[in-house]
Amino acid sequence: MQAVSDASTLIRTRSRLACWLCGSDGELRFSDLHDYLFGAPGKWSLRQCRNAACRMVWLDPIPIEEDIDKAYRTYYTHTIGIVPSGLTGRIREAVRSGYLQGKLGYSTGTGATWYRYLRFLAYLYPTGPGNIESDTMFLPAPSFPARLLDVGCGNGDLLVRMRSLGWDVEAVDLDPAAVQTARARGLEVHQGDLRSQKYPSNCFDAVTMAHLIEHVYDPPRLLREAHRILKPGGTLVLLTPNSESLGTHLYGRDWRGWEPPRHLHVFNVDNMRTTLEQSGLQQVEVRAIARGARYILSLSEALRRKRMSSADTVADDIYQKTLKSMTLQFVERLLTAVNARAGEEVLAVAHKSA
């Protein structure tokens, strides 16, 4: 065991030379990485699996579990986003509601029925309709009263939206500040990891995980637990950064999705599919999407600039709608139409056998 420290904190670590998914050795991909986003101390390295069928990327050395909370002391999971207002905001909300009605079958909480005629305007967004579909974690409207569990809910934005659309919602999160924020919004949120909740088997119609699995020490164990608590025919949806995206090729070590030391491993389309199938899930659909490209690529640009400067961190809210990032997002959206591995995020949808 070794230690990574600065003058005020200490994160103990352990070596992780082999791929946890397939057992193959890893080769060094990047070294001397810094946390310019939230200021966790130390220098970090990433390895990539040598197995051509796997190609998992992971942190080595990895923080020990007792110290990982020190990497989250200034993290952002408990802040609440700003809702667009004014005429532009109202138009966007009408288009969003129309898309949810016409494409995903929602009627509760989506406003006037004529909004469905506006749904085609969603394709004019730089992301296409991806951002709207992600508002429901790509889940269509259920045909019956349905329970949804969000694992790693953060501030509870997804739960608020899904509740307004008619779902019976509940959540779990490790971060006490995030739990407090979500509970203040009238949400049922439990603090801790998924296994500690001891849910009965076959009790949820859907389980969602948005940008969670890359933070988890044992992804297969988490997914097996999600499989257990899903009802037969239930759906698991997750989003996670894509280690083979356009952004990884453009920005290399400065890509936003690496986020050491909080992202313990970064998936691609292939190894995500393998992980889900080995966890007992079926009808697995995995692809890369460009939904978050503008955010991820603009922050990657900021991280590159910050690495060249003398400042310690770059605030996560430095994200700006620059012409460059918007252009790259549009390019990536077109690219994902012909290359299912190019998007900045991996989207996975899997089911429990009926």
N, C-alpha and C positions, 0 to 999 in steps of 0.2 A: 504494500500500500504506500502511496506517495501523497504529497500534499501540494495544493495550489493555493497561494495566499497573497494578500496585500497587507497593508499596515493594520487593517481593522477587522479582517474576516479570514476564514479558513474553510476551504472546501476540500475534504479528503477524497481521494480517488482510488480506483483500482484499474488494473490493466484489462483490456478486452481485445485480444488479438484475433479471435475466430468469430465467424458469422454465427449468430444465435439461431438463424433459420435453417441453414444447410450444413453448418459445421466447417465450411471451407476457410482457409486462411484469408486474411485481408491485406491488401497493399495500401501503403500510405497515399492518400489523395491530397490532403492539405495539412499543413502544420502551422504552428504559431498563429492560430486564430484568436481573435479577441471579441468580447461581447460589447460591441459598440452601441447596441440598442438599449440595454438596461444596466450595464456596468457591473456585471458579475466578474469577480477577479480571475486572473490567471490566463494562461495560454493553453489552447486546446487544439486537438488534431482529429481528423476524420480518416477512417479507413473504408475501403470498398472491397466487397467480396470478389475473389478471383474467379468464382464460378460464373461462367458466362450466362447461365440460365437464371442466376439469382441477382447478382450485382447490388446487394444491399449496401447501404452506406451507414456507418455508425460512428459514434464518438469513442475515441480511445486516447487517453484514459477516460473512464466514466465516473462521475461523482458517485460516492456510496449513497445509499438511500437515506441514511440518517442525516446527510448534509445537503440534499438536493434543494431543500426549502430555501437555502441561502442564495440560490440562483434566481429566486422569485420575489425578492424583497421589494423591488420597485416595478413589478410586473403590472399589467394593465387589465386583468380580467374583470375587475370590479367597476370599471367606468361605464357610463351609459352613453351611447351614441346620440348624436344630434339628429332629430327628425327634420327633413327638409320642409320648408314652409313657403308661403307665397304662391303665386300662380304656377311657377315651374314645379313646385312640390306637389300641388294639386293635380297637375297634368300627369306627372310621373305616377302618382298614386292611382289615378284613374286607369292608366295603361297597365299598371301592375295588377289591379283588381280585375281588369278585363282579361288579362292573360291567365290569372288563377281560375277565373270562371271558365273560359273557353278551352284552355289546354289541360288544366289539372282537375276540373270538375267541382271547384269550390263554389258554394252559394252563400253560406254563412259568413258574415263579416267582410263581404267584398263589394258592398255598395249596389248601385243601380245595375240592373241586368243589361242595359244597353252598353255598359262599359266593355262587354265582350267584343264589340265591334272595333275597339281600339287595340286589341291584343296584338295585331300585326305590327304596330309601332314598336313593340319590344325588340323586333329584329333590327331596328335602326340604332339601338344602343351599341356602343363600342364592344360590349361583352356579348351582344345578342341577348337572348332571354335568360342567360345563365344566372345573373344576379337575382332575378325574380324567382326562378325555380329554387335557388338556394335559400330563399326566404322560408320555404317549407321543407328544406333539406330534401328536395326532389321527391317528396311524398305526395301522391295524388290524394284527393279527398276520399276519406273512407266511406263505404256504403252503409256503415253501422256505427254506433257509439264506440269509440276506439281510445285506448290508452297509449300514451307516448312517454317514454323515458329518455331524457337528454342527459348523457353522461359527460360531465365537464361543461356545465351550462354557463359558466362565467356570469355575466350580469343578468342573464335571463331573457335577453332579447328574443331568442327563438321561441321560448316558452310563451311569452306574451303574444307573439304573432300566431302561434299554433292554437293557443287558447281562444283567440278571437275568431279563428276559423273553425272552431267546433271540437277540437281535440280535448281529451281529458289529460292534462299534462302534469309531469312530475320530473324531478331532476336530482342529480348527485354531483357534488363538486368537492374537491379537496381544500380549496382556498377559502378560509373563513371569511375574508373580506368580501369575496364574490358571493358566498352564501348569504351573508347579511344583506348585501345589496339586492339580491334576487328576492329574498323573503320580504323586504320592504315594499316590493311591488306586488305583494299578495300571492306569491308563488310558493308551492310546496317543494322545498329543496332540502336535501339531507347532506350533511357534511361527512366526508369520508370517501373511501374508494367503493367500487361497485360491489365487491364481494362482501364487504363489511355490513352491507344493508340487509343481507340474508333474505332477499326477495324469494317468494315461492316460485316454483317452476311454472312456465306457461302462463305468465300473467300480463305481458305487454304485447300490444299489436305492432309497435314499432320502437326501435331503439336507435338513437342518433348519437354520433360522435363527430363533432366538427373540430378539427385541429387538436385532437387529444392523443391519438395513438402514438404519435412521435415522441410524446413526453413520458410514455409508460415503460417501465422496466421489463415487463413480461407481456407483450402484446397477445400471444396465443392464450394465455390464461384469462385476460380480459375478454377476448372474443368468445372463448368457451363459456364464460359466465353470461355474456350477452345472449348466446345461443340458448342456454338453459332457460333463461327467463322469458324468452320470446314465446308467444303462442304458436302452435302449429300454423304454418302459412304466414307467420309474422315476418317483418322486414327490418334489416339492419342497414343503415346508411351512414357512411363516414366520408370525411374529407381530410386530406393530409397533403403536405407538400410533395412535389414530384421531383425526385433526384435526377431525372433525365429531361427536364423541361428546357424550353428555349432559353430561359433565364440562366440556367446553370451553365450553358455554353457561352452566353454573352458576358456573364459577370464572374464566373469561376468562384474563387474564394469569397467574393463579396456578395454572393447571392443571398437574398433575405431569408430563404427557406432553411438554410443550415442552422442558424440561431444557436450556436454553442453557448453555454453548456446545457440548455434546456431541451433541445431536440436530441434525444439519445440515439435515434436512428431515423433515417429518411428513406422512404419507400419509392419504388417505381411501380408501373402497372403490373409487371409480371410477378414480382415477389409479393405484392399485395394480394393478388389472386391466390397464390400459393398459400399464404398465411391464412386467408379466409377459409379456403377449402380444407386445410389441415385442422381447422378449428371446428369442423362439422357443418359449416354452412353450405348451402346449395344454391343453384341458379345464380351463380356469382357473375356479376357484370362489372367490369372495371375499365375505366378509360381516364384519360387526362383531359382537363377542361381549362379554358382560358378565363374563367370567371374572375379570379383575383389577380389577373396579370398586371393591370395598371398599378394597383397598390404594391404588389411584390416587386415589380421592375423599377418603379420610381424609388422605392426604399433601397433597392440594390444599388441604384445610381448614387443615392445619398451615402450609403455605406462605403462605396468606393471613394467618394470625395473625402469622407471622414477619415478613412485609413491614410489618406495622403496628408492630413492635417495633424495638428497637435492636440486636438480636443479628445476627451476621454470617451464620450458617448455621442450617439445621434438619437434624438428623441423620436419615438415611433410616430408621433403626430406630424413629422416633417413632410409626410406624404402630400404631394401637390399634383393637381391634374395637369401635368406638363404635356406639351405637344408631343414630346418624344415618347413618354410612357403611353399616351393614348394611341399613338401610331403603332407602337410595338404591340399593344394589346389587340388592335385590329388585325395586325399581321399574324399574331398568334392564333386569333380566332379562326382566320382562314386556314392557317397551317394545321390546326387540329381537325379540320374537316377531312384532311387526307392522311394525317399522321396522328394516330390515337395516343401517342406518347409525348406530344410536344407541349401540352398545357402545363401551367405552373402548379396545378393541384391534381391529385389523384382523387377521383370520385369512385367509390365502390358501393354497390347495392347488392345485397345478398339476402337469402330467405332461409327460413327453417322449414324443413319438409312438412307437408300437411299430414 
